[in-house]
Amino acid sequence: MNERPSPLVDASAFAQVLLDLPVPHPLQYRFEPEHVSIARAGMRCVVPVGPGRQMLGIIASVSPECSIDERRVRTVRRLLDDPVLSRDWLQFCKFAADYYHHPWAQVALSALPPLLRVVPGPRAGARMTRLRRAPPPEATPAIPQTLLAPPLREEQRQAIDAIVRSRGFAPFLLHGITGSGKTEVYLGALTAALRTDSDAQVLWLVPEINLTPQFEARLRARFPQVRIVSLHSALPASERTGAWLAAHEGRARVVLGTRLAVFASLPHLKLAIVDEEHDTSFKASDGVRYSARDLAIKRAQLARVPVVLGSATPSLESWHRAATGRYTLLTLTPRAADAPEKASVSSVIRPAVQSVDIRQHPAQQGLSEPSRAALTEALARGGQALVFINRRGYSPVLACEACGWLSDCPNCSAYAALHRVGGDSAKPATKAWLRCHHCGWGRMVPRACPTCGNQDLRPVGQGTQRVEEALRQGWPTARVGRLDRDSARRADAAQETLARVHAGELDLLVGTQMIAKGHDFRGVSLVCVLNADAQLIASDFRAPERLFALLMQVAGRAGRAGQPARVLVQTRFPEHPLYRALAHGDYGEFAQEQLAERRAAKMPPFTHQALLSATAKDLPDALQFLATCRRAGLDLCDDGSIALYDPVPMPLARLASEMRAQLLVEATRRAPLHAFLESWLALVRTIKAPRSLRWHIDVDPMAI
């Protein structure tokens, strides 16, 4: 990978340098004579930019030719040969830049860990030595066939064999409900990949940072002699850079991480795994708006290795590709014990899912009478219960019943939620705040209505804090915990709460989707879902798909140790097809119905989309800019292959005191869409707009 090319014959040479600047192409520099023979693509370098300023860049290519007036070309000041980036890595970044229509330089520089994308100081060499100081594990001649591994079922063995037997690039969709054994298939395929040769590497992506500790612990227990590193944004800069270097140099053989790990330098990649492949966390929402799942598939294709996408509720795009033969579908059925008394620790009984009609059983403090009775029964049996509500804070809004005032955020077209702050598990909160979950604005709750002076202000609706309060009041002897972004602000707080659940030190846990993903709660026999309808009636066409996936994940937290389990979903629409499919545990039924609707409405995966968004101080400026962009694009798509819709305000039109609008682009085929975007965005960059206006393009958007 780092082989040195022959010295250039020419006495002079020029470099195309990638710099983290908003320019579409690399910038050209010349080399000092002493650098000509050693310069090569993939080196980092330090170059002058503007008067008295220098930046770190990456050499994209070296050539004896100069494409511009040589008198305008400045000189590379320093060459950095530790580390040298491979041609494959640079080309992967180039693909991502081309697909998402983002400058190559910004993709490549942002993909590097923090300490490798700044101009190094005089002690950089010593720092790099310290980053590499962690001792590697002792080498072993071979990885054992089984190591702390439970017996595999026949369908698990067949799935592993199919992955192992594949030659070259092969995408697999591993479908099985929670507890069906997908992780053991991953580990079996990983074991086989690592045994292919002593340098083989595996990339394993998970959607949430909070999932990395438990997966890393499981990998280390199974493979104690294998170097395993984690990569995610919460790591300190030095630790993240050290892990990246270990992967780049082949010392780390398993890279476990969130979406940013897809850009790790892996010279010996043999297998890629994307767990919970449907999860929207794999899609970046700012900067380069990439999908780590889709890039992992492309990376496996470039490396000619298999990629395994796993989920209990696959994305409709992946399900459709499996149905049409583009992916190989591997299906696991849950292992259910013959009877509860025979259930082993690793057995799973699919919980019984029941809808609770809150029109007939009105909720008090968020909980209906059937839910309260089920909680009492679960606690009486000595079991644990989860209460899921995907809304943090005390209540979504504070209201004045006298004049109708609502706690609007002054910066966003959204309400500021009521939060209780202070206090702990032993005493109630001492202060109340209004806080916007979009921009972070906050203030103390006013003593009286700002409009009419009425002092009787009331919370409307429930959040996790209010439900936690109701649980403490309703079951005063139970040990109650809460897990959401507010309770997990302190480092390791989430892991401490989860550890208490695993240790049986909590009886009731209320939380947001942080409790839904991947956690192996052995003692949970009941899950109560509150306010599920809020997402069901959302305007986004993907809302039902996301809700079904979320509810299946939440339901999967119950019954994991073989005991009978229940899931109660409070809803005003118990007859809705989504809740029927959820009760049957039949993802195929749900997916078939959703795909039929998508096909009829010409929505993804039957069309391909891009979203041009603009942000400005005033909404008319954003809409006018997008209208100008649309007119510029109409001349490029007169053959009817591209649909350009009218610009409209976003559903959340005002965010952090800025106004937002969007313009949707659609095509029935991917290639014409990208050809159009390349030409169109070149025109968009020339359109004059107010200085405060910003725009970006989002290919394959997850929200419209």
Stockholm file with secondary structure:
# STOCKHOLM 1.0

chainA/1-704         MNERPSPLVDASAFAQVLLDLPVPHPLQYRFEPEHVSIARAGMRCVVPVGPGRQMLGIIASVSPECSIDERRVRTVRRLLDDPVLSRDWLQFCKFAADYYHHPWAQVALSALPPLLRVVPGPRAGARMTRLRRAPPPEATPAIPQTLLAPPLREEQRQAIDAIVRSRGFAPFLLHGITGSGKTEVYLGALTAALRTDSDAQVLWLVPEINLTPQFEARLRARFPQVRIVSLHSALPASERTGAWLAAHEGRARVVLGTRLAVFASLPHLKLAIVDEEHDTSFKASDGVRYSARDLAIKRAQLARVPVVLGSATPSLESWHRAATGRYTLLTLTPRAADAPEKASVSSVIRPAVQSVDIRQHPAQQGLSEPSRAALTEALARGGQALVFINRRGYSPVLACEACGWLSDCPNCSAYAALHRVGGDSAKPATKAWLRCHHCGWGRMVPRACPTCGNQDLRPVGQGTQRVEEALRQGWPTARVGRLDRDSARRADAAQETLARVHAGELDLLVGTQMIAKGHDFRGVSLVCVLNADAQLIASDFRAPERLFALLMQVAGRAGRAGQPARVLVQTRFPEHPLYRALAHGDYGEFAQEQLAERRAAKMPPFTHQALLSATAKDLPDALQFLATCRRAGLDLCDDGSIALYDPVPMPLARLASEMRAQLLVEATRRAPLHAFLESWLALVRTIKAPRSLRWHIDVDPMAI
#=GR chainA/1-704 SS CCCCCCCCSSSCCEEEEEESSSCSSCEEEECCGGGTTTCCTTCEEEEECSTTCEEEEEEEEEESCCSSCGGGCEECCEEECSSCCCHHHHHHHHHHHHHTTCCHHHHHHHHSCGGGSSCCCTTHHHHHHHHTCSCCCCCCSSCCSCSSCCCCCHHHHHHHHHHHHCCSSEEEEEECCTTSSHHHHHHHHHHHHHHHCTTCEEEEECSCGGGHHHHHHHHHHHCTTSCEEEECTTSCHHHHHHHHHHHHTTCCSEEEESGGGGGSCCTTEEEEEEETTTCGGGBCCSSSCCBHHHHHHHHHHHHTCEEEEEESSCCHHHHHHHHTTSSEEEECCCCCCSSGGGCCTTCCCCCEEEEEETTTSCCBTTBCHHHHHHHHHHHHTTCEEEEECSCCSSBSEEEETTTCCBCBCSSSSSBCEEEEESCBTTBCCCEEEEECTTTCCEEECCSSCTTTCCSCEEEESCCHHHHHHHHHHHCTTSCEEEESTTTTCSTTHHHHHHHHHHTTCCSEEEESGGGTSSCCCTTEEEEEECCTHHHHTCSSTTHHHHHHHHHHHHHTTSSTTSCCCEEEEEESCTTSHHHHHHHHTCHHHHHHHHHHHHHHHTCTTSSEEEEEEEEESSHHHHHHHHHHHHHHHHTTCTTSSEEECCCEEEEEEEETTEEEEEEEEEESSHHHHHHHHHHHHHHHTTSCCCTTCEEEEEESCSCC
#=GC SS_cons         CCCCCCCCSSSCCEEEEEESSSCSSCEEEECCGGGTTTCCTTCEEEEECSTTCEEEEEEEEEESCCSSCGGGCEECCEEECSSCCCHHHHHHHHHHHHHTTCCHHHHHHHHSCGGGSSCCCTTHHHHHHHHTCSCCCCCCSSCCSCSSCCCCCHHHHHHHHHHHHCCSSEEEEEECCTTSSHHHHHHHHHHHHHHHCTTCEEEEECSCGGGHHHHHHHHHHHCTTSCEEEECTTSCHHHHHHHHHHHHTTCCSEEEESGGGGGSCCTTEEEEEEETTTCGGGBCCSSSCCBHHHHHHHHHHHHTCEEEEEESSCCHHHHHHHHTTSSEEEECCCCCCSSGGGCCTTCCCCCEEEEEETTTSCCBTTBCHHHHHHHHHHHHTTCEEEEECSCCSSBSEEEETTTCCBCBCSSSSSBCEEEEESCBTTBCCCEEEEECTTTCCEEECCSSCTTTCCSCEEEESCCHHHHHHHHHHHCTTSCEEEESTTTTCSTTHHHHHHHHHHTTCCSEEEESGGGTSSCCCTTEEEEEECCTHHHHTCSSTTHHHHHHHHHHHHHTTSSTTSCCCEEEEEESCTTSHHHHHHHHTCHHHHHHHHHHHHHHHTCTTSSEEEEEEEEESSHHHHHHHHHHHHHHHHTTCTTSSEEECCCEEEEEEEETTEEEEEEEEEESSHHHHHHHHHHHHHHHTTSCCCTTCEEEEEESCSCC
//
